[in-house]
Amino acid sequence: MTDELWTEQEVSDRFRIPLGTLRYWRHKRTVLPYRKLGSLVRYDPDEVREAIDAAKVPVGPA
């Protein structure tokens, strides 16, 4: 884990994911790991990148 954690707004801005989508994913507990610190939601940048890399769909010859 890095020393810096991102807010949902930072994740939304960096990856162009709508805030509503991030909130829905949290509600469903899918896609991106996150942390709750009281009422605050934070994302570890390394874990976000890993989750996005893991969601990559391989392409190949049809």
C-alpha positions as a Markdown table, in Angstrom:
| # | Residue | x | y | z |
|---|---|---|---|---|
| 1 | Met | 0.0 | 0.0 | 0.0 |
| 2 | Thr | 1.2 | 3.5 | -0.8 |
| 3 | Asp | 1.3 | 6.3 | 1.7 |
| 4 | Glu | -1.3 | 8.3 | -0.3 |
| 5 | Leu | -4.9 | 7.2 | -0.7 |
| 6 | Trp | -7.2 | 8.6 | -3.4 |
| 7 | Thr | -10.7 | 10.0 | -2.9 |
| 8 | Glu | -13.5 | 8.8 | -5.0 |
| 9 | Gln | -13.3 | 12.1 | -6.9 |
| 10 | Glu | -9.6 | 11.5 | -7.7 |
| 11 | Val | -10.3 | 7.9 | -9.0 |
| 12 | Ser | -13.2 | 9.3 | -11.0 |
| 13 | Asp | -11.1 | 12.1 | -12.5 |
| 14 | Arg | -8.0 | 9.9 | -13.2 |
| 15 | Phe | -9.9 | 7.0 | -14.9 |
| 16 | Arg | -12.9 | 8.9 | -16.2 |
| 17 | Ile | -15.3 | 6.7 | -14.2 |
| 18 | Pro | -18.5 | 8.4 | -13.2 |
| 19 | Leu | -18.9 | 8.9 | -9.4 |
| 20 | Gly | -22.3 | 7.0 | -9.6 |
| 21 | Thr | -20.5 | 4.0 | -11.1 |
| 22 | Leu | -17.9 | 4.0 | -8.3 |
| 23 | Arg | -20.7 | 4.2 | -5.7 |
| 24 | Tyr | -22.6 | 1.4 | -7.4 |
| 25 | Trp | -19.5 | -0.8 | -7.5 |
| 26 | Arg | -19.0 | -0.2 | -3.8 |
| 27 | His | -22.7 | -1.0 | -3.1 |
| 28 | Lys | -22.2 | -4.3 | -5.0 |
| 29 | Arg | -18.7 | -4.8 | -3.5 |
| 30 | Thr | -17.2 | -5.4 | -6.9 |
| 31 | Val | -14.5 | -4.2 | -9.3 |
| 32 | Leu | -12.4 | -1.8 | -7.1 |
| 33 | Pro | -11.2 | -2.5 | -3.6 |
| 34 | Tyr | -11.6 | 0.5 | -1.2 |
| 35 | Arg | -11.3 | 1.5 | 2.4 |
| 36 | Lys | -13.8 | 3.0 | 4.8 |
| 37 | Leu | -12.3 | 5.4 | 7.4 |
| 38 | Gly | -15.4 | 6.4 | 9.3 |
| 39 | Ser | -17.6 | 8.0 | 6.7 |
| 40 | Leu | -14.6 | 8.6 | 4.3 |
| 41 | Val | -14.0 | 6.3 | 1.3 |
| 42 | Arg | -10.5 | 6.0 | 0.1 |
| 43 | Tyr | -8.7 | 3.9 | -2.6 |
| 44 | Asp | -5.2 | 2.7 | -2.7 |
| 45 | Pro | -3.7 | 3.7 | -6.0 |
| 46 | Asp | -1.7 | 0.5 | -6.5 |
| 47 | Glu | -4.8 | -1.6 | -5.8 |
| 48 | Val | -6.9 | 0.4 | -8.2 |
| 49 | Arg | -4.3 | 0.0 | -11.0 |
| 50 | Glu | -4.1 | -3.8 | -10.3 |
| 51 | Ala | -7.9 | -4.1 | -10.4 |
| 52 | Ile | -8.1 | -2.2 | -13.7 |
| 53 | Asp | -5.2 | -4.3 | -15.1 |
| 54 | Ala | -7.0 | -7.5 | -14.0 |
| 55 | Ala | -10.2 | -6.4 | -15.8 |
| 56 | Lys | -8.4 | -6.4 | -19.1 |
| 57 | Val | -10.1 | -8.5 | -21.7 |
| 58 | Pro | -7.6 | -10.3 | -24.0 |
| 59 | Val | -8.1 | -10.1 | -27.7 |
| 60 | Gly | -6.8 | -12.4 | -30.3 |
| 61 | Pro | -7.6 | -13.8 | -33.7 |
| 62 | Ala | -11.3 | -14.4 | -34.3 |
